[in-house]
Every structure is written in structure tokens, then in C-alpha cells.
Amino acid sequence: MEISTGLESFKTSPYHNIAVLDGSYSFAKDLLNKNLHNGQIVKQIKNITEKGIYAPMTRSGNYFVQLGEEGKVLAHCFAHLKYPQYFEPIVNFIWNTWEMVYGENKNSDIHPAAAWMMNNFAFLVEK
């Protein structure tokens, strides 16, 4: 989908978590008329279809998405999970423990710890 503030826009999946002004996160599909963390108001949401996948994993759980020429939007790594900030300590503990025991992932696009969590905690995922 394409999220627009009227002047600038960015593309994301419907269930990516985007930071809003009150410090919480909202699914991209639910952002209409909400203030993003940078104060801009979402004026339009368009469904679009594109190919590709982008799902970064950062230690902080967050990353910035470029919004037009100057702006940035704060997004969370945990798509499809409501209240992603509550899952950060658990995910980081599992991820770090996995890497201490098995070493860093160098063989696949999906980290084995992430695959294990997706298989065992699928009931938490919004579809």
C-alpha cells in the first residue's frame, strides 16, 4: 500500500507497524487520519501491488523509512504483531540465545530463530 500525507508518501505492507504521535504503533492499513510520529497526518491510503520483500531486523526493533525528500517515518521490525514493543525483550532474548548456542545465521534469508518463532507463536500474528 501507499501511505500519503498529501505532500509525501511511502510504500509498505498493510500490517507493517508504523510509529504514531502518541508513541505507540499502528498497522499501516489503519493509519488514515492519524498523526505519524513526525507530526504529519495521513491523508490517503491506496492499495497497490508490488513485487519484493523488505523485512529488516535491527537490535533496536526500529528503522526509518524515507518519506519524500526530507522526511522520515519510524517503522518497527515486527510486522503483523500488535503492540510490537512488548515483544522486543522476548524476541531479543530468543535471538541472542540462539546465536550464542548455534552461531550467527549465514545460510538463509530467514534467520533460524525467526523461523522457529514464526512456527511456535503463529497464533499471535495478525492476518
TIMI-2910 file (N, C-alpha, C, CB; in pm, 1 decimal, decimal comma, always signed):
<rs>
+----------+----------+----------+----------+----------+----------+----------+----------+----------+----------+----------+----------+------+
!      n_x !      n_y !      n_z !     ca_x !     ca_y !     ca_z !      c_x !      c_y !      c_z !     cb_x !     cb_y !     cb_z ! resn !
+----------+----------+----------+----------+----------+----------+----------+----------+----------+----------+----------+----------+------+
!    +82,1 !   -117,0 !     +0,0 !     +0,0 !     +0,0 !     +0,0 !    +86,9 !   +124,0 !     +0,0 !    -93,6 !     -0,6 !   +118,6 !  Met !
!    +26,5 !   +232,3 !    -45,0 !    +96,1 !   +360,2 !    -45,8 !    +27,6 !   +452,1 !    +54,9 !    +97,1 !   +423,8 !   -188,9 !  Glu !
!   +105,9 !   +501,7 !   +148,0 !    +57,5 !   +589,8 !   +253,9 !   +100,2 !   +731,6 !   +218,4 !   +112,8 !   +546,8 !   +395,2 !  Ile !
!     +4,8 !   +824,7 !   +215,9 !    +35,3 !   +961,5 !   +173,4 !     -8,3 !  +1062,8 !   +279,6 !    -33,5 !   +992,5 !    +39,2 !  Ser !
!    +77,3 !  +1162,0 !   +301,7 !    +44,1 !  +1272,0 !   +391,4 !     -5,1 !  +1393,4 !   +312,8 !   +165,7 !  +1309,8 !   +476,6 !  Thr !
!    -23,9 !  +1374,2 !   +184,2 !    -65,1 !  +1484,5 !    +97,8 !    +52,4 !  +1542,7 !    +22,6 !   -133,0 !  +1592,8 !   +178,9 !  Gly !
!   +165,6 !  +1556,9 !    +89,5 !   +285,9 !  +1609,4 !    +25,1 !   +385,7 !  +1498,9 !     -6,5 !   +351,5 !  +1714,1 !   +113,7 !  Leu !
!   +392,2 !  +1399,1 !    +79,0 !   +490,8 !  +1292,4 !    +65,7 !   +422,9 !  +1157,3 !    +85,6 !   +606,4 !  +1311,1 !   +167,4 !  Glu !
!   +488,9 !  +1051,4 !    +38,3 !   +430,6 !   +918,8 !    +54,5 !   +539,5 !   +813,5 !    +69,0 !   +340,0 !   +885,1 !    -64,0 !  Ser !
!   +499,4 !   +697,3 !   +120,3 !   +589,2 !   +582,8 !   +129,0 !   +507,6 !   +456,7 !   +105,8 !   +662,6 !   +577,9 !   +266,8 !  Phe !
!   +576,4 !   +348,5 !    +72,3 !   +510,5 !   +221,5 !    +43,6 !   +544,8 !   +120,4 !   +151,5 !   +551,4 !   +168,2 !    -95,4 !  Lys !
!   +446,9 !    +40,7 !   +186,8 !   +465,5 !    -60,4 !   +290,2 !   +357,7 !   -166,7 !   +276,2 !   +462,0 !     +3,1 !   +431,5 !  Thr !
!   +370,4 !   -271,5 !   +354,2 !   +265,2 !   -373,0 !   +356,1 !   +156,8 !   -328,9 !   +455,0 !   +323,0 !   -513,9 !   +395,0 !  Ser !
!    +34,8 !   -380,1 !   +442,0 !    -74,8 !   -337,3 !   +529,1 !    -49,4 !   -361,5 !   +677,7 !   -200,1 !   -407,9 !   +489,1 !  Pro !
!    +29,5 !   -463,6 !   +710,6 !    +49,8 !   -499,5 !   +850,8 !   +186,9 !   -460,7 !   +905,4 !    +30,3 !   -646,5 !   +867,7 !  Tyr !
!   +254,6 !   -369,2 !   +838,8 !   +377,0 !   -316,7 !   +898,4 !   +337,4 !   -217,4 !  +1006,9 !   +469,2 !   -249,4 !   +790,7 !  His !
!   +409,1 !   -218,6 !  +1116,1 !   +383,5 !   -127,0 !  +1226,5 !   +456,8 !     +4,2 !  +1203,1 !   +426,2 !   -189,5 !  +1360,5 !  Asn !
!   +382,5 !   +112,7 !  +1209,3 !   +436,0 !   +246,9 !  +1188,5 !   +411,6 !   +327,6 !  +1316,5 !   +369,8 !   +316,6 !  +1063,1 !  Ile !
!   +513,6 !   +400,7 !  +1360,9 !   +501,7 !   +480,1 !  +1483,2 !   +408,3 !   +598,6 !  +1461,7 !   +639,9 !   +529,2 !  +1529,2 !  Ala !
!   +321,8 !   +621,2 !  +1560,2 !   +230,8 !   +735,9 !  +1556,8 !   +268,1 !   +832,6 !  +1669,1 !    +82,1 !   +689,9 !  +1570,3 !  Val !
!   +208,0 !   +949,1 !  +1666,5 !   +248,9 !  +1061,0 !  +1751,3 !   +244,2 !  +1031,0 !  +1901,1 !   +162,1 !  +1178,8 !  +1722,5 !  Leu !
!   +151,7 !   +948,2 !  +1945,5 !   +140,5 !   +920,0 !  +2089,5 !   +245,5 !   +821,8 !  +2140,4 !     +3,2 !   +865,7 !  +2120,1 !  Asp !
!   +336,7 !   +777,5 !  +2051,9 !   +443,1 !   +686,3 !  +2093,3 !   +411,1 !   +539,5 !  +2072,7 !   +474,4 !   +708,9 !  +2235,9 !  Gly !
!   +290,5 !   +509,7 !  +2028,5 !   +253,2 !   +370,8 !  +2001,0 !   +275,5 !   +340,2 !  +1853,2 !   +105,1 !   +344,1 !  +2040,6 !  Ser !
!   +233,9 !   +221,3 !  +1811,6 !   +245,0 !   +179,4 !  +1672,9 !   +107,1 !   +143,6 !  +1620,2 !   +342,0 !    +60,2 !  +1658,6 !  Tyr !
!    +90,2 !   +161,0 !  +1491,5 !    -34,8 !   +125,9 !  +1425,2 !     -2,2 !    +52,9 !  +1296,4 !   -121,7 !   +251,8 !  +1397,5 !  Ser !
!    -87,7 !    -44,0 !  +1261,7 !    -68,9 !   -108,7 !  +1132,5 !    -87,8 !     -4,6 !  +1023,1 !   -167,6 !   -228,0 !  +1113,9 !  Phe !
!    -10,8 !    -15,8 !   +916,7 !    -18,1 !    +79,9 !   +806,0 !   -160,0 !    +91,9 !   +751,8 !    +77,0 !    +38,7 !   +693,8 !  Ala !
!   -233,1 !    -17,6 !   +744,8 !   -369,0 !    -16,4 !   +691,1 !   -465,3 !    +67,0 !   +775,4 !   -420,7 !   -157,7 !   +680,3 !  Lys !
!   -428,0 !    +97,4 !   +900,0 !   -514,9 !   +170,7 !   +992,6 !   -470,3 !   +314,7 !  +1016,5 !   -520,7 !    +98,3 !  +1124,2 !  Asp !
!   -382,9 !   +367,6 !   +933,7 !   -323,5 !   +499,4 !   +958,2 !   -404,8 !   +619,3 !   +910,7 !   -192,0 !   +504,5 !   +893,9 !  Leu !
!   -510,9 !   +598,6 !   +835,6 !   -585,6 !   +711,0 !   +779,8 !   -626,5 !   +809,4 !   +889,0 !   -709,5 !   +660,8 !   +705,0 !  Leu !
!   -593,7 !   +936,1 !   +867,7 !   -624,2 !  +1047,8 !   +958,7 !   -547,7 !  +1042,7 !  +1090,9 !   -771,7 !  +1050,0 !   +987,8 !  Asn !
!   -447,1 !   +958,9 !  +1101,3 !   -365,0 !   +954,3 !  +1223,0 !   -239,8 !  +1038,4 !  +1201,7 !   -327,0 !   +807,1 !  +1260,2 !  Lys !
!   -187,6 !  +1090,9 !  +1312,2 !    -61,5 !  +1164,4 !  +1309,9 !    +53,3 !  +1065,2 !  +1321,3 !    -55,4 !  +1269,6 !  +1424,3 !  Asn !
!   +144,3 !  +1071,2 !  +1224,3 !   +265,0 !   +990,0 !  +1233,0 !   +354,1 !  +1046,7 !  +1343,5 !   +340,6 !   +986,4 !  +1096,2 !  Leu !
!   +455,0 !   +972,4 !  +1384,6 !   +542,7 !  +1019,3 !  +1492,3 !   +609,6 !  +1152,3 !  +1460,1 !   +648,8 !   +915,5 !  +1521,2 !  His !
!   +623,6 !  +1182,9 !  +1332,4 !   +686,1 !  +1309,6 !  +1291,3 !   +585,3 !  +1424,5 !  +1282,5 !   +755,0 !  +1292,1 !  +1156,5 !  Asn !
!   +460,1 !  +1398,4 !  +1320,1 !   +357,8 !  +1502,8 !  +1321,8 !   +274,6 !  +1513,5 !  +1195,8 !   +421,4 !  +1632,3 !  +1346,7 !  Gly !
!   +317,1 !  +1450,5 !  +1087,0 !   +239,5 !  +1457,2 !   +963,4 !   +114,6 !  +1369,6 !   +974,6 !   +325,6 !  +1413,3 !   +842,7 !  Gln !
!     +7,5 !  +1415,2 !   +913,4 !   -120,2 !  +1342,5 !   +916,8 !   -136,0 !  +1261,3 !   +789,1 !   -240,0 !  +1440,5 !   +934,1 !  Ile !
!   -177,2 !  +1136,7 !   +803,5 !   -200,7 !  +1051,0 !   +686,8 !   -331,9 !  +1092,5 !   +622,3 !   -203,6 !   +899,7 !   +726,5 !  Val !
!   -325,1 !  +1134,1 !   +497,3 !   -441,9 !  +1183,2 !   +424,1 !   -502,4 !  +1079,0 !   +331,8 !   -404,6 !  +1304,5 !   +344,2 !  Lys !
!   -420,1 !   +983,6 !   +286,0 !   -470,8 !   +886,6 !   +188,6 !   -393,9 !   +755,5 !   +201,8 !   -459,4 !   +942,1 !    +44,0 !  Gln !
!   -466,8 !   +646,5 !   +184,1 !   -407,5 !   +512,9 !   +178,0 !   -457,8 !   +448,0 !    +50,5 !   -443,6 !   +426,3 !   +305,1 !  Ile !
!   -364,5 !   +406,6 !    -36,0 !   -401,7 !   +339,6 !   -160,6 !   -347,5 !   +197,5 !   -159,4 !   -348,5 !   +417,5 !   -284,1 !  Lys !
!   -432,5 !   +103,8 !   -199,6 !   -385,0 !    -33,0 !   -217,3 !   -309,7 !    -41,5 !   -348,4 !   -502,4 !   -134,6 !   -214,1 !  Asn !
!   -189,6 !    -91,8 !   -342,8 !   -107,7 !   -113,7 !   -461,5 !    -46,3 !   -253,0 !   -451,0 !     +3,3 !     -3,3 !   -475,9 !  Ile !
!     -2,1 !   -303,8 !   -561,7 !    +64,8 !   -433,5 !   -563,0 !   +202,4 !   -416,0 !   -623,2 !    -17,2 !   -538,9 !   -642,1 !  Thr !
!   +301,6 !   -463,4 !   -550,8 !   +438,7 !   -458,5 !   -599,5 !   +508,1 !   -587,8 !   -562,5 !   +514,6 !   -336,5 !   -541,9 !  Glu !
!   +616,2 !   -616,4 !   -631,6 !   +695,0 !   -734,6 !   -600,5 !   +810,3 !   -696,3 !   -509,8 !   +746,8 !   -801,6 !   -728,9 !  Lys !
!   +852,5 !   -792,7 !   -431,5 !   +967,6 !   -770,7 !   -345,6 !   +930,3 !   -784,6 !   -200,2 !  +1027,6 !   -634,5 !   -370,9 !  Gly !
!  +1032,7 !   -794,6 !   -120,7 !  +1011,7 !   -809,4 !    +22,7 !  +1122,8 !   -734,2 !    +94,2 !  +1008,7 !   -960,1 !    +65,0 !  Ile !
!  +1089,1 !   -669,1 !   +200,9 !  +1187,7 !   -599,1 !   +280,1 !  +1145,6 !   -611,9 !   +424,8 !  +1201,5 !   -449,7 !   +237,1 !  Tyr !
!  +1222,4 !   -686,1 !   +500,1 !  +1190,2 !   -708,4 !   +641,1 !  +1318,3 !   -702,3 !   +723,0 !  +1118,3 !   -844,8 !   +661,3 !  Ala !
!  +1368,5 !   -582,8 !   +747,5 !  +1493,5 !   -572,5 !   +822,4 !  +1474,5 !   -610,2 !   +969,1 !  +1549,5 !   -431,0 !   +812,1 !  Pro !
!  +1579,7 !   -657,0 !  +1029,3 !  +1579,3 !   -685,2 !  +1172,5 !  +1693,0 !   -604,4 !  +1233,2 !  +1595,1 !   -840,0 !  +1202,6 !  Met !
!  +1659,1 !   -516,6 !  +1325,2 !  +1759,8 !   -434,6 !  +1391,1 !  +1759,1 !   -464,9 !  +1540,3 !  +1734,3 !   -283,7 !  +1365,3 !  Thr !
!  +1866,0 !   -435,0 !  +1607,4 !  +1874,1 !   -458,9 !  +1752,5 !  +1773,4 !   -373,2 !  +1828,1 !  +2016,0 !   -430,1 !  +1804,0 !  Arg !
!  +1746,1 !   -254,2 !  +1779,6 !  +1651,6 !   -166,3 !  +1849,1 !  +1506,8 !   -203,9 !  +1820,2 !  +1675,7 !    -21,5 !  +1809,3 !  Ser !
!  +1484,9 !   -280,0 !  +1710,7 !  +1348,4 !   -315,0 !  +1671,5 !  +1285,5 !   -213,3 !  +1578,1 !  +1262,5 !   -329,9 !  +1793,4 !  Gly !
!  +1356,5 !   -104,3 !  +1550,2 !  +1303,8 !     +2,5 !  +1466,3 !  +1396,5 !    +32,9 !  +1349,8 !  +1281,4 !   +127,9 !  +1548,8 !  Asn !
!  +1340,7 !    +97,7 !  +1249,7 !  +1418,7 !   +150,0 !  +1138,9 !  +1340,8 !   +265,2 !  +1077,6 !  +1449,4 !    +39,3 !  +1032,9 !  Tyr !
!  +1409,8 !   +350,6 !  +1004,7 !  +1344,8 !   +464,2 !   +941,0 !  +1319,9 !   +435,8 !   +793,4 !  +1429,6 !   +590,8 !   +957,5 !  Phe !
!  +1203,0 !   +479,9 !   +746,2 !  +1164,3 !   +471,4 !   +606,2 !  +1165,5 !   +614,1 !   +552,3 !  +1022,6 !   +402,6 !   +587,9 !  Val !
!  +1226,0 !   +631,6 !   +436,8 !  +1230,7 !   +765,4 !   +377,2 !  +1090,4 !   +807,9 !   +334,1 !  +1327,9 !   +768,4 !   +256,0 !  Gln !
!  +1052,4 !   +928,1 !   +371,8 !   +923,2 !   +985,0 !   +336,5 !   +949,1 !  +1106,4 !   +250,0 !   +839,5 !  +1022,2 !   +463,3 !  Leu !
!   +939,3 !  +1089,2 !   +119,9 !   +965,0 !  +1200,0 !    +28,8 !  +1110,2 !  +1241,8 !    +31,1 !   +877,5 !  +1317,8 !    +63,4 !  Gly !
!  +1134,2 !  +1370,5 !    +11,3 !  +1270,6 !  +1422,9 !     +2,2 !  +1337,9 !  +1438,1 !   +138,2 !  +1269,4 !  +1556,2 !    -68,0 !  Glu !
!  +1265,6 !  +1487,8 !   +235,7 !  +1326,7 !  +1524,1 !   +363,0 !  +1281,2 !  +1440,8 !   +482,0 !  +1299,0 !  +1665,9 !   +391,0 !  Glu !
!  +1159,2 !  +1394,6 !   +480,1 !  +1101,6 !  +1331,7 !   +597,9 !  +1140,2 !  +1185,9 !   +618,3 !   +955,3 !  +1341,5 !   +590,7 !  Gly !
!  +1115,9 !  +1140,1 !   +739,0 !  +1138,3 !  +1000,2 !   +773,1 !  +1021,1 !   +951,8 !   +857,0 !  +1273,2 !   +981,2 !   +849,0 !  Lys !
!   +989,7 !   +823,9 !   +840,1 !   +883,4 !   +760,1 !   +917,4 !   +947,4 !   +647,3 !   +995,9 !   +766,8 !   +707,4 !   +825,3 !  Val !
!   +913,3 !   +638,5 !  +1123,2 !   +965,8 !   +532,2 !  +1208,6 !   +879,2 !   +407,9 !  +1194,8 !   +972,2 !   +577,8 !  +1356,2 !  Leu !
!   +942,0 !   +296,4 !  +1158,4 !   +871,1 !   +169,4 !  +1143,3 !   +932,4 !    +67,1 !  +1238,9 !   +877,5 !   +118,3 !   +995,3 !  Ala !
!   +854,9 !    -33,4 !  +1272,1 !   +902,9 !   -140,0 !  +1360,4 !   +932,6 !   -264,9 !  +1278,9 !   +799,2 !   -171,1 !  +1471,0 !  His !
!  +1031,3 !   -339,3 !  +1320,7 !  +1070,7 !   -462,8 !  +1250,1 !   +962,7 !   -570,6 !  +1256,2 !  +1200,1 !   -517,6 !  +1309,1 !  Cys !
!   +880,9 !   -569,7 !  +1359,9 !   +783,6 !   -676,6 !  +1379,3 !   +651,9 !   -643,1 !  +1310,9 !   +760,8 !   -701,8 !  +1528,5 !  Phe !
!   +640,7 !   -680,7 !  +1185,6 !   +514,0 !   -665,1 !  +1113,9 !   +419,5 !   -774,6 !  +1160,3 !   +534,7 !   -670,8 !   +958,8 !  Ala !
!   +292,0 !   -750,5 !  +1147,9 !   +185,7 !   -845,7 !  +1179,1 !   +168,3 !   -872,3 !  +1328,6 !   +213,0 !   -974,9 !  +1109,2 !  His !
!   +235,2 !   -798,3 !  +1415,0 !   +218,3 !   -813,5 !  +1560,0 !   +166,5 !   -683,2 !  +1617,8 !   +352,0 !   -854,4 !  +1628,6 !  Leu !
!    +51,8 !   -689,2 !  +1684,4 !     +3,6 !   -569,7 !  +1753,6 !    +93,1 !   -545,4 !  +1874,6 !   -146,5 !   -585,0 !  +1796,6 !  Lys !
!   +114,2 !   -421,2 !  +1908,5 !   +196,4 !   -380,9 !  +2022,6 !   +336,4 !   -442,1 !  +2015,0 !   +128,4 !   -421,7 !  +2153,6 !  Tyr !
!   +409,3 !   -415,5 !  +1906,6 !   +538,8 !   -480,9 !  +1886,2 !   +641,1 !   -452,2 !  +1995,7 !   +595,5 !   -438,7 !  +1754,8 !  Pro !
!   +632,4 !   -335,7 !  +2058,2 !   +730,3 !   -300,9 !  +2160,4 !   +727,0 !   -397,5 !  +2278,6 !   +706,2 !   -159,5 !  +2209,0 !  Gln !
!   +613,9 !   -462,7 !  +2302,3 !   +604,4 !   -558,6 !  +2412,9 !   +678,3 !   -689,1 !  +2381,9 !   +457,7 !   -588,4 !  +2444,0 !  Tyr !
!   +697,3 !   -718,7 !  +2255,0 !   +762,9 !   -843,7 !  +2215,4 !   +914,9 !   -830,3 !  +2203,7 !   +706,4 !   -891,2 !  +2083,4 !  Phe !
!   +965,5 !   -706,9 !  +2200,2 !  +1109,0 !   -685,2 !  +2180,1 !  +1197,4 !   -762,3 !  +2278,8 !  +1139,2 !   -538,3 !  +2190,9 !  Glu !
!  +1173,1 !   -753,4 !  +2410,3 !  +1263,1 !   -824,8 !  +2502,8 !  +1261,7 !   -976,5 !  +2481,9 !  +1224,4 !   -793,6 !  +2646,7 !  Pro !
!  +1145,6 !  -1032,4 !  +2454,2 !  +1134,8 !  -1177,3 !  +2434,7 !  +1207,6 !  -1218,6 !  +2307,2 !   +986,4 !  -1221,0 !  +2428,4 !  Ile !
!  +1182,1 !  -1146,3 !  +2198,5 !  +1245,2 !  -1179,2 !  +2070,4 !  +1396,2 !  -1163,3 !  +2080,3 !  +1189,5 !  -1090,1 !  +1957,5 !  Val !
!  +1442,1 !  -1055,2 !  +2141,0 !  +1586,8 !  -1034,9 !  +2155,0 !  +1650,9 !  -1144,1 !  +2239,7 !  +1615,5 !   -898,0 !  +2216,9 !  Asn !
!  +1583,3 !  -1186,6 !  +2344,9 !  +1636,1 !  -1295,1 !  +2428,2 !  +1648,8 !  -1424,4 !  +2346,3 !  +1544,8 !  -1318,2 !  +2551,6 !  Phe !
!  +1544,2 !  -1461,3 !  +2273,4 !  +1547,0 !  -1582,9 !  +2191,6 !  +1654,8 !  -1571,7 !  +2083,8 !  +1408,6 !  -1608,6 !  +2126,7 !  Ile !
!  +1658,2 !  -1457,8 !  +2014,8 !  +1754,1 !  -1435,9 !  +1906,4 !  +1897,5 !  -1445,9 !  +1958,2 !  +1730,8 !  -1298,5 !  +1840,8 !  Trp !
!  +1927,0 !  -1374,2 !  +2067,2 !  +2062,9 !  -1373,5 !  +2122,8 !  +2103,6 !  -1509,9 !  +2175,6 !  +2073,7 !  -1270,7 !  +2234,1 !  Asn !
!  +2010,6 !  -1578,2 !  +2240,6 !  +2039,2 !  -1712,8 !  +2291,4 !  +2068,1 !  -1807,5 !  +2176,4 !  +1921,5 !  -1765,7 !  +2375,7 !  Thr !
!  +1987,3 !  -1798,9 !  +2071,6 !  +2007,8 !  -1883,9 !  +1953,4 !  +2148,7 !  -1863,3 !  +1897,7 !  +1901,6 !  -1852,9 !  +1844,1 !  Trp !
!  +2188,8 !  -1737,0 !  +1884,3 !  +2320,0 !  -1708,7 !  +1826,1 !  +2434,7 !  -1748,4 !  +1918,9 !  +2330,7 !  -1561,2 !  +1792,2 !  Glu !
!  +2413,4 !  -1743,6 !  +2050,3 !  +2516,7 !  -1790,7 !  +2142,5 !  +2535,6 !  -1941,6 !  +2129,9 !  +2480,7 !  -1753,5 !  +2287,4 !  Met !
!  +2426,4 !  -2014,7 !  +2111,0 !  +2432,1 !  -2160,5 !  +2102,4 !  +2474,6 !  -2207,5 !  +1964,0 !  +2297,0 !  -2220,4 !  +2137,8 !  Val !
!  +2412,1 !  -2152,4 !  +1858,8 !  +2432,6 !  -2202,3 !  +1722,4 !  +2520,7 !  -2113,4 !  +1634,9 !  +2300,5 !  -2219,2 !  +1655,9 !  Tyr !
!  +2553,0 !  -1994,5 !  +1678,7 !  +2629,5 !  -1901,1 !  +1597,0 !  +2537,5 !  -1818,1 !  +1509,3 !  +2731,0 !  -1975,8 !  +1510,9 !  Gly !
!  +2595,6 !  -1721,2 !  +1441,1 !  +2516,8 !  -1633,3 !  +1354,4 !  +2470,2 !  -1707,1 !  +1230,4 !  +2598,0 !  -1510,2 !  +1314,5 !  Glu !
!  +2354,5 !  -1666,6 !  +1180,7 !  +2299,0 !  -1724,5 !  +1058,4 !  +2375,7 !  -1673,0 !   +937,1 !  +2148,4 !  -1691,3 !  +1045,2 !  Asn !
!  +2423,2 !  -1765,9 !   +855,3 !  +2493,6 !  -1725,3 !   +733,4 !  +2443,6 !  -1804,0 !   +613,1 !  +2645,1 !  -1744,7 !   +749,6 !  Lys !
!  +2338,6 !  -1884,2 !   +632,9 !  +2298,8 !  -1976,9 !   +527,2 !  +2162,1 !  -1952,0 !   +465,1 !  +2301,2 !  -2113,0 !   +580,4 !  Asn !
!  +2081,1 !  -1865,7 !   +522,9 !  +1947,8 !  -1847,7 !   +465,0 !  +1900,6 !  -1704,4 !   +481,7 !  +1847,5 !  -1943,7 !   +529,5 !  Ser !
!  +1796,0 !  -1671,0 !   +406,7 !  +1738,4 !  -1536,4 !   +414,1 !  +1660,5 !  -1515,9 !   +543,4 !  +1647,3 !  -1511,1 !   +294,2 !  Asp !
!  +1603,6 !  -1622,0 !   +593,9 !  +1527,0 !  -1613,5 !   +719,1 !  +1611,2 !  -1674,9 !   +830,2 !  +1387,7 !  -1686,6 !   +707,0 !  Ile !
!  +1636,5 !  -1596,6 !   +931,5 !  +1716,2 !  -1644,3 !  +1044,4 !  +1644,7 !  -1763,2 !  +1108,8 !  +1739,8 !  -1530,3 !  +1148,7 !  His !
!  +1716,6 !  -1868,9 !  +1144,5 !  +1652,5 !  -1986,0 !  +1206,3 !  +1574,0 !  -1952,7 !  +1332,9 !  +1757,0 !  -2089,5 !  +1239,0 !  Pro !
!  +1620,6 !  -1855,7 !  +1410,6 !  +1545,8 !  -1816,1 !  +1531,0 !  +1412,6 !  -1753,1 !  +1492,1 !  +1628,4 !  -1717,3 !  +1617,0 !  Ala !
!  +1412,5 !  -1672,2 !  +1385,4 !  +1288,2 !  -1610,9 !  +1337,9 !  +1192,8 !  -1718,0 !  +1286,2 !  +1317,3 !  -1507,2 !  +1227,1 !  Ala !
!  +1245,0 !  -1814,2 !  +1212,1 !  +1160,6 !  -1923,2 !  +1161,3 !  +1100,4 !  -2002,7 !  +1277,1 !  +1242,3 !  -2016,9 !  +1068,9 !  Ala !
!  +1180,3 !  -2030,0 !  +1379,4 !  +1131,5 !  -2103,5 !  +1496,5 !  +1020,3 !  -2025,1 !  +1565,8 !  +1247,0 !  -2131,5 !  +1595,4 !  Trp !
!  +1041,2 !  -1894,9 !  +1582,9 !   +939,7 !  -1811,9 !  +1649,3 !   +811,2 !  -1805,2 !  +1566,3 !   +994,2 !  -1669,4 !  +1673,8 !  Met !
!   +825,0 !  -1792,3 !  +1433,0 !   +705,7 !  -1787,0 !  +1347,0 !   +626,6 !  -1917,4 !  +1355,5 !   +745,9 !  -1759,1 !  +1200,5 !  Met !
!   +694,8 !  -2028,8 !  +1365,7 !   +627,0 !  -2158,7 !  +1375,4 !   +561,4 !  -2179,4 !  +1511,2 !   +725,5 !  -2271,1 !  +1349,1 !  Asn !
!   +624,4 !  -2130,5 !  +1617,8 !   +574,7 !  -2157,9 !  +1751,1 !   +481,9 !  -2049,7 !  +1809,3 !   +690,0 !  -2176,6 !  +1841,5 !  Asn !
!   +482,5 !  -1933,8 !  +1748,3 !   +399,2 !  -1824,8 !  +1800,1 !   +307,7 !  -1767,1 !  +1691,6 !   +487,5 !  -1713,9 !  +1858,0 !  Phe !
!   +272,4 !  -1848,3 !  +1595,5 !   +187,9 !  -1803,1 !  +1483,5 !    +53,3 !  -1749,5 !  +1530,6 !   +165,4 !  -1917,4 !  +1385,3 !  Ala !
!     +4,8 !  -1797,4 !  +1644,4 !   -125,0 !  -1753,4 !  +1694,9 !   -126,3 !  -1603,8 !  +1731,6 !   -163,4 !  -1836,5 !  +1816,4 !  Phe !
!     -9,3 !  -1542,2 !  +1745,1 !     -1,1 !  -1400,2 !  +1778,2 !     -5,3 !  -1308,9 !  +1655,2 !   +125,2 !  -1373,9 !  +1855,7 !  Leu !
!     +7,4 !  -1369,0 !  +1538,4 !    +22,4 !  -1293,0 !  +1414,7 !   -112,7 !  -1252,0 !  +1358,5 !    +99,4 !  -1374,3 !  +1311,4 !  Val !
!   -126,8 !  -1125,0 !  +1322,6 !   -247,0 !  -1073,2 !  +1257,1 !   -240,2 !  -1107,0 !  +1110,0 !   -261,7 !   -919,8 !  +1277,8 !  Glu !
!   -352,4 !  -1152,2 !  +1053,2 !   -354,8 !  -1189,2 !   +911,0 !   -454,5 !  -1106,3 !   +835,5 !   -387,3 !  -1336,6 !   +893,6 !  Lys !
+----------+----------+----------+----------+----------+----------+----------+----------+----------+----------+----------+----------+------+
</rs>
